[in-house]
Protein backbone atom coordinates (compact mmCIF):
# COMPACT_ATOMS: atom_id res chain seq x y z
CA UNK A 1 0.00 0.00 0.00
CA UNK A 2 1.25 3.41 -0.96
CA UNK A 3 1.46 5.89 1.90
CA UNK A 4 1.46 9.66 1.66
CA UNK A 5 2.93 12.03 4.23
CA UNK A 6 1.57 15.56 4.57
CA UNK A 7 2.44 17.88 7.46
CA UNK A 8 4.01 15.00 9.37
CA UNK A 9 0.95 12.74 9.03
CA UNK A 10 1.41 9.49 7.13
CA UNK A 11 -1.72 7.76 5.86
CA UNK A 12 -2.54 5.35 3.05
CA UNK A 13 -4.11 6.76 -0.10
CA UNK A 14 -7.48 5.27 0.91
CA UNK A 15 -7.24 6.89 4.36
CA UNK A 16 -6.38 10.28 2.82
CA UNK A 17 -9.26 9.90 0.36
CA UNK A 18 -11.70 9.35 3.21
CA UNK A 19 -10.14 12.17 5.24
CA UNK A 20 -10.48 14.81 2.51
CA UNK A 21 -13.70 13.49 0.99
CA UNK A 22 -12.30 12.47 -2.38
CA UNK A 23 -12.28 9.15 -4.21
CA UNK A 24 -9.08 7.16 -4.11
CA UNK A 25 -8.98 7.12 -7.94
CA UNK A 26 -9.28 10.92 -8.06
CA UNK A 27 -6.15 11.32 -5.95
CA UNK A 28 -4.27 8.74 -8.04
CA UNK A 29 -5.22 10.48 -11.32
CA UNK A 30 -4.17 13.85 -9.97
CA UNK A 31 -0.78 12.50 -8.91
CA UNK A 32 -0.31 10.84 -12.34
CA UNK A 33 -1.02 14.21 -13.97
CA UNK A 34 1.83 15.72 -11.98
CA UNK A 35 -0.15 17.53 -9.31
CA UNK A 36 1.64 18.15 -6.02
CA UNK A 37 0.50 16.02 -3.08
CA UNK A 38 -1.17 19.04 -1.46
CA UNK A 39 -3.09 19.85 -4.67
CA UNK A 40 -4.09 16.22 -5.16
CA UNK A 41 -5.54 16.09 -1.66
CA UNK A 42 -7.50 19.33 -2.04
CA UNK A 43 -11.22 18.95 -2.75
CA UNK A 44 -12.37 20.27 -6.10
CA UNK A 45 -13.93 23.70 -6.47
CA UNK A 46 -16.63 22.26 -8.68
CA UNK A 47 -19.84 20.28 -8.06
CA UNK A 48 -19.54 17.94 -5.11
CA UNK A 49 -16.97 20.10 -3.35
CA UNK A 50 -16.73 19.03 0.26
CA UNK A 51 -16.27 21.20 3.31
CA UNK A 52 -15.51 20.31 6.89
CA UNK A 53 -18.66 20.81 8.96
CA UNK A 54 -19.46 19.36 12.38
CA UNK A 55 -16.35 17.16 12.15
CA UNK A 56 -17.33 15.58 8.81
CA UNK A 57 -16.62 16.28 5.15
CA UNK A 58 -19.91 17.29 3.50
CA UNK A 59 -21.15 18.81 0.28
CA UNK A 60 -22.92 22.15 0.33
CA UNK A 61 -26.19 20.34 -0.37
CA UNK A 62 -25.72 18.16 2.71
CA UNK A 63 -24.85 21.17 4.86
CA UNK A 64 -27.93 22.96 3.51
CA UNK A 65 -30.20 20.08 4.56
CA UNK A 66 -28.82 20.11 8.08
CA UNK A 67 -28.86 23.88 8.59
CA UNK A 68 -31.93 24.91 6.55
CA UNK A 69 -29.82 27.55 4.76
CA UNK A 70 -30.15 27.62 0.96
CA UNK A 71 -27.18 26.14 -0.95
CA UNK A 72 -26.90 29.31 -3.05
CA UNK A 73 -26.65 31.37 0.14
CA UNK A 74 -23.90 29.13 1.52
CA UNK A 75 -21.93 29.26 -1.78
CA UNK A 76 -22.24 33.04 -2.00
CA UNK A 77 -21.05 33.51 1.58
CA UNK A 78 -18.13 31.11 1.09
CA UNK A 79 -17.16 32.97 -2.08
CA UNK A 80 -17.04 36.17 -0.02
CA UNK A 81 -14.51 34.51 2.29
CA UNK A 82 -16.75 33.34 5.11
CA UNK A 83 -16.08 30.12 7.01
CA UNK A 84 -18.62 27.31 6.69
CA UNK A 85 -19.76 27.79 10.29
CA UNK A 86 -20.28 31.52 9.76
CA UNK A 87 -21.91 30.98 6.36
CA UNK A 88 -24.64 28.85 7.91
CA UNK A 89 -25.13 30.84 11.11
CA UNK A 90 -28.64 32.19 11.62
CA UNK A 91 -27.78 35.89 11.78
CA UNK A 92 -24.76 36.15 9.50
CA UNK A 93 -26.07 39.12 7.57
CA UNK A 94 -28.55 40.43 10.13
CA UNK A 95 -31.56 38.43 8.94
CA UNK A 96 -32.76 35.21 10.54
CA UNK A 97 -32.94 32.15 8.30
CA UNK A 98 -35.76 29.66 8.24
CA UNK A 99 -39.41 29.68 7.35
CA UNK A 100 -41.05 33.01 6.65
CA UNK A 101 -43.82 34.16 8.97
CA UNK A 102 -47.33 33.29 7.89
CA UNK A 103 -49.33 36.30 6.75
CA UNK A 104 -53.05 35.95 7.25
CA UNK A 105 -54.97 37.92 4.66
CA UNK A 106 -58.27 39.40 5.66
CA UNK A 107 -61.10 38.54 3.28
CA UNK A 108 -62.29 41.44 1.16
CA UNK A 109 -65.77 42.63 1.93
CA UNK A 110 -68.25 41.71 -0.76
CA UNK A 111 -69.59 44.69 -2.60
CA UNK A 112 -73.21 44.49 -3.65
CA UNK A 113 -73.62 45.97 -7.09
CA UNK A 114 -76.98 47.39 -8.07
CA UNK A 115 -79.07 45.17 -10.30
CA UNK A 116 -78.66 45.85 -13.99
CA UNK A 117 -81.58 46.61 -16.22
CA UNK A 118 -82.83 43.70 -18.29
CA UNK A 119 -81.67 45.30 -21.52
CA UNK A 120 -78.02 45.86 -20.34
CA UNK A 121 -75.24 44.58 -22.61
CA UNK A 122 -73.79 41.15 -21.82
CA UNK A 123 -70.41 42.49 -20.66
CA UNK A 124 -72.09 44.59 -17.96
CA UNK A 125 -73.65 41.44 -16.51
CA UNK A 126 -70.23 39.79 -16.63
CA UNK A 127 -68.63 42.77 -14.83
CA UNK A 128 -71.37 42.95 -12.19
CA UNK A 129 -71.06 39.24 -11.52
CA UNK A 130 -67.30 39.57 -10.95
CA UNK A 131 -67.77 42.50 -8.56
CA UNK A 132 -70.44 40.67 -6.58
CA UNK A 133 -68.17 37.61 -6.29
CA UNK A 134 -65.48 39.69 -4.56
CA UNK A 135 -63.18 40.83 -7.40
CA UNK A 136 -61.67 44.30 -7.20
CA UNK A 137 -62.71 46.87 -9.76
CA UNK A 138 -59.35 46.57 -11.51
CA UNK A 139 -59.61 42.77 -11.67
CA UNK A 140 -63.20 42.90 -12.88
CA UNK A 141 -62.37 45.50 -15.55
CA UNK A 142 -59.37 43.53 -16.81
CA UNK A 143 -61.32 40.28 -16.90
CA UNK A 144 -64.31 41.93 -18.61
CA UNK A 145 -62.08 43.43 -21.30
CA UNK A 146 -60.52 40.01 -21.90
CA UNK A 147 -63.99 38.49 -22.08
CA UNK A 148 -65.15 41.13 -24.57
CA UNK A 149 -62.13 40.44 -26.78
CA UNK A 150 -62.92 36.72 -26.88
CA UNK A 151 -66.61 37.16 -27.76
CA UNK A 152 -65.89 39.76 -30.45
CA UNK A 153 -63.67 37.39 -32.48
N, C-alpha and C positions, 0 to 999 in steps of 0.2 A: 504494500500500500504506500502510495506517495504521500508524504507529509509536507505541509507548508508552514513556515514560521513567519509570523507577522507580529511586530512589537513584542518579541520575546515569547509569544504563545505558539506552540507547535500542535497542530491538529491535522487530521487526515483531510483529504479533499471533501469527502462526504460530510465530515463534521463541520468544515468551514461553510459548505453549501447550506447546511441546516442553520448554522449560526447567522448567516447574512441573508437567508431567504432566497437563495438562488438554486437552480438545478446544478447538479454535479457536472453534467455535460456542458452547461453554459460556461462554467469556470474553465473547464478543459479547453473549449473552443477559443475562449479569450486568450488563454496562455499560448495556444498554438499560433494565434494571430500575432503574437509578440507583445501583448499587453503586459504591463508590469503586474506583479502580484497584487499590489494595492488596487489597481484599476480593475483587475479581474474579479476581485472580491467586493467591488462596489455595486450595489443594486443599480439597475438601469433607471434612466430618467424618463422612460416611456411607460406605456400601459403595464400595469402589474407591479409598478415600483413599490417596494416595501419600506416601511418605516418602523422604527422601534416605538412601540406604544404598550404601556402596561407590562413591560418585560417580555413582549413577544414581537416578532416581525410580522407586520400586517400591511395589507394594501389599503389605499385610501378608502375604497369601498367598504372594507371590513371595519375600519375605524369609524366611518360614517354611520354604519348600522349600530355600533355600540354607543356612540355619542349623540346620535340624532342631529348631527350637523351635516349639511349638504356637502357631497364630495367636491362640488365646484367651489364652495366656500373654503374648504380645507386646502385645496390646491392653490387658490388665489392667495391665501394667507401664508402658505409655505413659500410661494414664489416671492412674496414680499420680505422673506427672511425670518418668519416666525418659526418657533419650535412646534413640534406636533402637539405637545401638551397645551401650549398657548393658543394654537390654531383651533383647537376644539373646546377651549374654555367657554363658558356660558356668556361672559361679558367682555370678550376680547375687544370689541369695537364699541362698547357702550350699549349694545342692544341684546336683550336676552334671546336665546335660541329656543326652539321648541314650537309647539302648536300655537297658532294665533288665537286670540280670544274670540269667543263666539259672539257675534253681533246679532241681536234679536231685532228684526225689523217689525215696526208696528204696521198693522194692516191699514191700508188707505181707506178712508171713509167712502162709502158708496154714495155717488152723487145721483140723485133722481133727476132725470131729464124730463122736460115736459112732453106730453104725448104729441106726436106729430099728426098733422092733418092727414086724412085718408089719401089725399091726392099728392102727397109729398114724393119727391123722386126717391128711387131705390137707395141711392147712396146715403141719403139722410137717415133712412131707417137703419142702415148698416152702422153709421156713425153713432146714432143714439143708442143702439144696442151695445156698442163697445163702451161708451161712457157709463151706461147703467151697469155693466159688468165689472166696473172698477178701473178701466184704462184711463190714463191721464189724457188731457186734451191733445197733447203732442203725439202720443201713441195712437190715439183714435184717428187723428188727422192723417198721420203717415199711413196707417193701415187702410183707411178709406181711400186715399189717393192710389195706393197700390191696387186696391180692389177695383176702382174705377178704370185703371189702366187695363186690367185683365178682362173686364166685361166689354170694353170698347174695341177690343181686337177682333 
